[in-house]
Structure formats: C-alpha cells, structure tokens
Amino acid sequence: MFKSMPRSDASDPRRRNAAGRRRALRGALKTLRIRVKVPLMRWTSGLATWLLDRRPRVVEDLDARPPRRILLVRCDRIGDLLCSTPLIAALHRKWPEAEITLVGSPKNRAVAPLLPYLTHGPEFRRDPLAWGRLAAWLPRQRFDLAVSLRTEVLSGVLIAAASRTPVRMVANASPRTAPAFNLVLGCEDAHHLRRYWLAAQRLGVAFPEPRPIIEVPEAADRCGAEMVRALMVPEGAPLVGVAIPNRTDRRHRNRAWSADVLVSFVRALVADGACVVLFAAGVERVEAAAVRAVVPQARVLPKLSLAEMAGVQRRLDLWVSTPTGPLHLADAVGTPTVMVCADPFVLGWAPQGVQHRQVCAADARDIAHHAVLVAVQELLAQQTAGMWRRSLNVLATVPKTTSLVSTTPIAPERDSPLTSISGQFAEPMIAANVEVK
C-alpha cells in the first residue's frame, strides 16, 4: 500500500505552524483569484466568439462533412503536448486526408519531429507583435475545425476565435471557456493522458492503452542505438536512465527531489550492479557533472534532441525522473518508468500501467533514496521474471491500472558517507536549452 513520505522536520512546532499559515494564506489568495478569474475568463470567451457560429455540434456532424483543414492549439510545454497525442493521432487517423496545423509555443516545438503528419504554424508568443502576426495569419487559412488541446486557458479561445472557424472542439468542458466551444467531447477525466485517450474513443478511434503516441524518426533511432552501443554496458547489467531535475526556478525546485538524495540513489543503484546514464539539458548538465564527480561510474550522455532522446530511451530497461516531458516520452516508447514527485502530480500525470511506479510525498524534497531504489528494484525484477515484455519493434502494451510503490525500507547504503552537493544548486539558474515541462 502506498504511503506518502513524512516530513523530516514534522516535530518542529514552529516550522509546522509557519508552514500551516503559509498554506492557509496561499489557499485564501487562490480562492479569491478563482472567484475573480473564472467569471472574467467566461465573459471574455463569450465575447471573443460572439459573432461566430455557436450552434452546438456533435461528432456525427463532422462525419457528414469531414474537415479538410484542422487547427490544433496547445501553447504550454513538451509534456503537456505529449499527453495530448492520443487525440492528435486520432484526428489524423479519422481524417487522413486533412491538413492538421499546430499552433504551439516555443517550449513545445521540440515535439515536431515526433509528429511528422502535422504542419507547424506560427508560434504563440505573449507579445503584441507576435500575436498581431498570428491573428493576421489565422483567417487566411480557412480552417474547418479548431481543437483546443487545453480547455482551461484563453489561448485556445483567442486563437480559435481569430481563425473564425465554424466548429471549435475541446475534450472536456470548463466553466472558464465553455461559451467559446460548440463541440465538447465530454471527457472529464482528471488524468490528462486518459482524458485525451478517451477523447480519441469519442471520435471513433480506439487505442489499446492510454499512452502518448509518437513516431521516432529513423535517423534519431539510429543515433540512439549508436549511443547505447558506445556505453558498452556489461552483460546482464540493467541500463537505467536518470533525469537530472530542473531547478531553474521556484516552480521547478518545489517539484524536484533533493540533489543529495539523487546522488545517494545513483550511488546505491551503481552499487547494486546497474549501469546508470544521466540525462541533462542546459544548466542541468552542471548538476550531472557534479553527480558524476561523486559517483564516477555513472555516465553522462551528450546533449540530445527530443527525438534522439526517444531513440535512447526505447533501449533502456528503466527511466527515473520527475514529472517532465522526457517521462512521458519514455512512456511513449514503452520504457518502464519511476516517477518521483509531489503527491498532487500522481492523480493527473502518472504514466499508466503495471510497468510504472510513482514514489511521492507531500514535498518531493522529503523523498528518501531507498524508496526510489525499492521501486526500481521491483520493476527490474519483474522485467527479468517476464511479467511483461518489451520490444524495440512493437511498443509494449500498457494495462489500464496504476500500481503504486511500497515504501518498505531496504538495507543501508554500502558505500562511504555521501559528499553533499545540494548547496551548488540553491540559487536560481537561467535555462540554456529546451525546457521540457
């Protein structure tokens, strides 16, 4: 039975009371913001589409008159777009002759090589000049169907309205933007991936499991194979990829596990006979180098494109990371994963299936390395025992249930005392590469 990890300072009443007051203040401010923001967004959504066709539609209307040009809108990060791919793939399979254009953000452009059937339109940027160019470009395209891949935000509303598309579709209804859309598929699942998987079914395209759907380019796959061969993994040693978490701002630091715990985990994993490969982008490579300085047996891969990363991931025995884009990428190529995260992320973002585990706590920084190691050992043992099969040619089948990890302690570390590196990453850093979620 899964249990959240307790806070190590829970016995300090002053810190506990201060944390309680901060939570109460944040909760009050959030409630106030929602009470103002939701009605304002709803009013804006209705006003933006006031002069457009607002008659309710159903999927059968599209079957009667198939769309020739489809507009997709997703203006957030890589992981968000990957979770939307079941619906994107369903649109392509249902109407293979239709031209599908994605208006995305600079952050999710890296997914483009993995969705080769998409045409990529202008980027959505939050500045007046970029928005002006996009707003001038959209009406000239004469789209038949606009699909907002994130219902709760105004970017989908404003872009769909500017395109003057007669049918505007979303997977689920939201009180913030409901007036702007006239075809709602009714997939209200709180889990982001399952929501779009169910939406694909509502369109009449059924996929066997809720998992991101991508196509790894042949060149990127060859590059991944060459990189794995160059690692010269010892016979019988499991190959485990560990992603260095993003600590560039407060938002990402709060969802990342401790740098010291990460080093302790890598050290224990290497001592257990695994070959560990560290993945890092941009400034995270500084932390990867620091981890390797403490655990020299770990390998650090060079900078990779997202497609090349997929080529490497599909040859790993396991992937360990926080809830980021590469986690969903590993799920897409059929690699078992261990997600290390704060509690709320499990309900909305955890990969689905018995070959996935989640180790979480109220605060991700309180997660102990032995809890993650238990999850890794359990998955590797099950894979060795043949409880599921992986293939480099056919993606693995993911059952619809999620199994959460036990936090039973294991034996203490077998190596010398850990050298602390957490102080090196305490200050915010500017990302120099693609932000993955």
C-alpha positions in Angstrom: 0.0 0.0 0.0 1.4 3.4 -1.0 2.3 5.8 1.8 3.5 9.4 1.4 6.9 10.0 2.9 6.7 12.1 6.2 8.4 15.4 6.5 11.7 15.1 8.4 11.0 18.3 10.4 7.4 17.5 11.4 8.3 17.5 15.1 9.3 21.2 15.0 6.1 23.0 16.0 7.3 26.5 15.0 8.1 25.4 11.4 4.9 23.4 11.2 2.8 26.3 12.3 4.6 28.7 9.9 4.0 26.2 7.1 0.4 26.0 8.0 -0.1 29.7 7.9 1.6 29.9 4.5 -0.7 27.2 3.2 -3.7 29.0 4.6 -2.7 32.3 3.0 -2.0 30.7 -0.4 -5.3 28.9 -0.2 -7.2 32.2 0.6 -5.4 34.0 -2.3 -6.1 31.2 -4.7 -9.8 31.2 -3.8 -10.0 34.9 -4.3 -8.2 34.7 -7.6 -10.5 32.0 -8.8 -13.6 33.9 -7.8 -12.5 36.8 -9.9 -10.7 35.0 -12.7 -13.3 32.4 -13.7 -16.2 34.8 -14.4 -13.8 37.1 -16.2 -12.5 34.3 -18.4 -16.0 33.1 -19.1 -17.1 36.6 -20.2 -14.1 37.0 -22.4 -14.7 33.6 -24.0 -18.2 34.5 -24.9 -17.3 38.0 -26.2 -14.4 36.6 -28.4 -16.8 34.2 -30.2 -19.9 36.4 -30.2 -20.0 36.8 -33.9 -19.1 33.2 -34.8 -21.3 30.2 -35.4 -22.2 29.0 -31.9 -24.7 26.3 -32.7 -24.0 23.1 -30.7 -22.3 20.3 -32.8 -21.7 16.6 -32.4 -19.1 14.3 -33.9 -21.7 13.0 -36.4 -21.8 16.5 -37.9 -18.1 16.1 -38.7 -18.7 12.7 -40.2 -21.3 14.1 -42.5 -18.9 16.8 -43.7 -15.3 15.8 -42.9 -12.9 18.7 -42.2 -10.2 19.4 -44.7 -8.1 21.7 -42.6 -7.8 21.3 -38.8 -6.2 23.8 -36.4 -4.7 22.5 -33.1 -3.8 24.8 -30.3 -1.5 23.9 -27.4 0.6 26.7 -26.0 2.3 25.2 -23.0 5.1 22.6 -22.5 6.5 19.4 -24.1 4.9 17.0 -21.5 1.5 18.7 -22.0 1.6 18.3 -25.7 2.8 14.6 -25.5 -0.2 13.8 -23.2 -2.5 15.2 -25.9 -1.1 13.0 -28.7 -3.8 10.3 -28.5 -6.3 12.9 -29.6 -3.9 14.3 -32.2 -3.2 10.8 -33.6 -7.0 10.1 -33.6 -7.7 13.2 -35.7 -5.0 12.1 -38.2 -6.4 8.5 -38.4 -10.0 9.5 -38.7 -9.4 12.1 -41.4 -6.0 11.1 -43.0 -6.5 13.5 -46.0 -7.0 16.5 -43.7 -4.2 19.0 -43.2 -3.6 19.4 -39.5 -1.8 22.5 -38.3 -0.4 23.0 -34.8 -0.1 26.4 -33.3 2.2 25.8 -30.3 4.6 27.6 -28.0 8.4 27.9 -28.3 8.7 25.4 -25.5 6.9 22.5 -27.2 8.4 23.0 -30.7 10.8 20.2 -30.0 8.0 17.6 -30.3 7.6 18.5 -34.1 9.9 15.7 -35.4 7.8 13.1 -33.5 4.6 14.1 -35.1 5.5 14.1 -38.8 1.9 14.3 -40.1 1.5 17.8 -38.6 2.1 21.1 -40.3 3.5 23.6 -37.8 2.1 27.1 -37.9 3.4 30.3 -36.3 4.4 30.1 -32.6 2.1 31.7 -30.0 4.1 34.2 -28.0 3.0 36.5 -25.3 3.9 39.8 -27.0 1.7 42.1 -29.1 3.8 41.9 -32.3 3.8 38.1 -32.4 0.1 38.0 -31.5 -0.7 40.5 -34.3 1.1 38.4 -36.9 -0.7 35.3 -35.7 -4.1 37.0 -35.7 -3.5 38.2 -39.3 -2.4 34.8 -40.5 -5.2 32.7 -39.0 -8.3 33.9 -41.0 -6.4 33.4 -44.3 -6.1 29.7 -43.6 -9.8 28.9 -43.7 -9.8 26.1 -41.1 -12.9 23.9 -40.9 -12.2 22.7 -37.3 -10.3 24.2 -34.4 -9.3 22.0 -31.5 -8.1 23.5 -28.2 -5.9 20.9 -26.5 -6.1 22.6 -23.2 -9.6 23.7 -22.3 -8.9 25.8 -19.3 -6.8 28.6 -20.9 -7.7 31.6 -23.0 -5.0 31.0 -25.7 -7.1 28.3 -27.3 -10.2 30.5 -27.2 -8.5 33.6 -28.7 -6.7 31.6 -31.4 -9.8 29.7 -32.4 -11.8 32.9 -32.4 -9.2 34.7 -34.6 -9.3 31.8 -37.1 -13.1 32.2 -37.4 -13.5 28.5 -37.5 -17.2 27.4 -37.5 -16.6 24.3 -35.3 -14.5 24.7 -32.2 -13.8 21.4 -30.3 -12.5 20.6 -26.8 -12.1 17.3 -24.9 -13.8 18.5 -21.8 -16.0 21.4 -20.6 -14.5 24.1 -18.4 -16.5 26.9 -16.7 -13.8 29.3 -17.7 -14.1 28.9 -21.5 -17.4 27.0 -22.2 -19.1 29.7 -24.2 -16.3 29.6 -26.9 -16.7 26.0 -27.9 -19.6 24.3 -29.7 -18.4 20.7 -29.8 -17.5 19.2 -26.4 -16.5 15.5 -26.3 -17.3 15.2 -22.6 -14.1 13.5 -21.4 -14.0 14.9 -17.8 -11.2 12.5 -16.5 -8.8 14.4 -14.2 -5.9 12.4 -15.6 -4.5 14.4 -18.5 -3.4 11.4 -20.6 -6.6 9.4 -20.1 -8.7 12.4 -21.0 -7.2 12.6 -24.5 -7.2 8.8 -24.8 -11.0 8.8 -24.1 -11.4 11.7 -26.5 -9.9 9.6 -29.2 -12.5 6.9 -28.5 -15.3 9.5 -28.7 -14.0 10.3 -32.2 -14.3 6.6 -33.1 -10.6 5.8 -32.9 -9.7 3.3 -30.1 -6.1 2.9 -28.9 -5.4 -0.2 -26.7 -3.8 1.7 -23.8 -3.6 5.3 -22.5 -0.1 6.3 -23.6 1.4 9.1 -25.7 1.6 8.2 -29.4 4.7 9.4 -31.3 6.8 8.3 -34.3 10.6 8.2 -33.7 12.4 9.2 -36.9 14.7 6.6 -38.3 17.8 8.8 -38.1 17.1 9.6 -34.4 16.6 5.9 -33.7 19.9 5.0 -35.3 21.6 7.8 -33.3 20.1 6.3 -30.1 21.3 2.8 -31.0 24.8 4.1 -31.6 24.9 6.0 -28.3 23.7 2.9 -26.3 26.3 0.7 -28.1 29.0 3.2 -27.2 28.2 2.8 -23.5 29.5 -0.8 -23.6 27.0 -1.9 -21.0 28.3 -5.1 -19.2 26.4 -8.3 -20.0 23.4 -8.7 -17.7 23.6 -5.2 -16.2 20.3 -3.2 -16.4 20.6 0.1 -18.2 18.8 2.8 -16.1 18.3 6.4 -17.3 18.1 9.1 -14.6 17.0 12.6 -15.5 18.5 15.5 -13.6 15.6 17.6 -12.4 15.1 21.2 -13.5 15.9 23.6 -10.6 16.0 26.8 -12.5 13.1 28.5 -10.7 10.9 28.1 -7.6 8.2 26.3 -9.5 10.6 23.5 -10.7 12.6 23.4 -7.5 9.5 22.6 -5.5 8.7 19.6 -7.6 12.3 18.2 -7.7 13.8 15.7 -5.3 16.8 16.7 -3.2 20.2 16.9 -5.0 21.8 14.9 -2.1 19.1 12.2 -2.3 19.6 12.0 -6.1 23.3 11.3 -5.6 22.6 8.8 -2.9 20.2 7.0 -5.2 22.6 6.9 -8.1 25.4 5.6 -5.8 23.1 2.8 -4.4 21.9 1.9 -7.9 25.5 1.6 -9.2 26.5 -0.5 -6.2 23.5 -2.8 -7.0 25.0 -3.6 -10.4 23.1 -1.2 -12.7 24.6 0.9 -15.4 23.3 4.4 -14.8 23.0 7.0 -17.6 22.4 10.6 -16.6 20.3 12.9 -18.9 20.5 16.6 -18.6 19.7 19.7 -20.7 21.2 23.2 -20.4 22.3 24.2 -16.9 21.2 20.8 -15.5 24.4 19.5 -17.0 26.3 21.3 -14.2 24.5 19.1 -11.7 25.0 16.0 -13.9 28.8 16.7 -13.8 28.6 17.1 -10.0 26.8 13.8 -9.6 29.4 12.0 -11.8 32.2 13.6 -9.7 30.8 11.8 -6.7 29.7 8.6 -8.5 32.3 8.3 -11.3 30.7 5.0 -12.6 27.7 7.0 -13.8 27.7 8.1 -17.5 26.5 11.4 -18.8 25.1 11.5 -22.3 25.8 14.5 -24.6 23.1 17.0 -25.4 20.3 15.3 -27.4 17.3 16.5 -29.4 13.9 15.1 -28.1 13.8 12.6 -31.0 17.3 11.4 -30.2 16.4 11.1 -26.6 13.5 8.8 -27.6 15.9 6.7 -29.6 18.0 6.2 -26.5 15.1 5.7 -24.1 13.5 2.9 -26.0 16.7 0.9 -25.4 16.7 1.5 -21.6 15.5 -1.0 -19.1 14.1 1.8 -16.9 13.6 5.6 -16.7 13.6 7.6 -13.5 12.6 11.2 -13.4 10.3 13.9 -12.0 7.0 14.6 -13.9 8.5 16.2 -17.0 8.3 15.8 -20.8 11.0 13.1 -21.0 9.0 11.0 -18.5 6.0 11.0 -21.0 8.5 10.4 -23.8 9.8 7.2 -22.1 6.2 6.1 -21.6 5.5 6.7 -25.3 8.3 4.4 -26.4 7.4 1.6 -24.0 10.0 2.0 -21.3 9.1 1.3 -17.7 9.3 4.4 -15.5 9.6 5.5 -11.9 8.1 9.0 -11.3 9.5 10.9 -8.3 7.1 13.7 -7.4 4.9 15.6 -5.0 1.6 14.0 -4.2 -0.8 16.0 -6.5 1.1 15.0 -9.7 0.1 11.3 -9.3 -3.6 11.9 -10.0 -3.0 14.0 -13.1 0.3 12.9 -14.7 1.4 9.4 -13.7 2.1 7.0 -16.6 -0.5 4.3 -16.6 0.3 0.6 -16.3 1.9 -2.1 -14.1 5.3 -1.4 -15.5 5.2 2.1 -14.0 5.7 3.2 -10.4 5.3 6.5 -8.5 7.2 7.5 -5.4 5.8 10.7 -3.9 5.5 12.8 -0.8 3.7 16.0 0.2 7.0 17.7 -0.6 9.2 15.9 -3.1 12.3 17.1 -1.2 11.3 14.7 1.6 11.5 11.6 -0.6 14.3 9.2 0.6 16.6 7.5 -1.9 15.7 4.0 -0.6 12.0 4.4 -1.5 13.0 5.1 -5.1 15.5 2.3 -5.1 12.8 -0.2 -3.9 10.6 0.8 -6.9 13.5 0.4 -9.3 14.5 -3.0 -8.0 10.9 -4.2 -8.1 10.4 -3.2 -11.7 13.7 -4.7 -12.8 12.9 -7.9 -11.0 9.5 -8.1 -12.6 11.0 -7.4 -16.1 13.6 -10.2 -15.5 10.9 -12.6 -14.4 9.0 -11.9 -17.7 5.9 -10.3 -16.1 5.7 -8.1 -19.2 7.6 -8.0 -22.4 9.3 -5.1 -24.1 10.2 -4.9 -27.8 12.2 -2.4 -29.8 9.9 -3.0 -32.8 6.4 -3.1 -31.2 5.5 -0.8 -28.4 4.6 -2.5 -25.2 1.0 -2.8 -24.1 0.2 -0.8 -21.1 -2.7 -2.1 -18.9 -5.2 0.5 -17.6 -4.4 0.1 -13.9 -1.7 2.0 -12.0 0.4 0.3 -9.3 1.9 2.5 -6.6 5.1 1.7 -4.9 5.6 0.4 -1.4 8.0 2.4 0.7 9.4 -0.6 2.7 12.9 0.3 3.8 15.9 -1.6 2.4 19.4 -2.1 3.7 21.5 1.0 4.3 24.0 2.2 1.7 27.1 0.1 1.2 29.4 3.0 0.2 31.3 5.7 2.1 29.4 8.7 3.6 27.9 10.9 1.0 29.5 14.2 -0.1 26.8 16.9 0.0 26.3 18.8 -3.3 23.0 20.5 -2.6 24.5 23.9 -1.9 25.7 24.1 -5.5 22.1 24.3 -6.8 20.4 26.5 -4.3 20.4 29.6 -6.5 18.1 30.1 -9.5 19.7 29.5 -12.9 18.8 30.5 -16.4 17.9 27.6 -18.7 20.1 27.4 -21.7 18.2 24.7 -23.6 14.7 23.4 -24.2 12.5 23.4 -21.1 10.9 20.1 -21.0 7.8 20.8 -18.9 
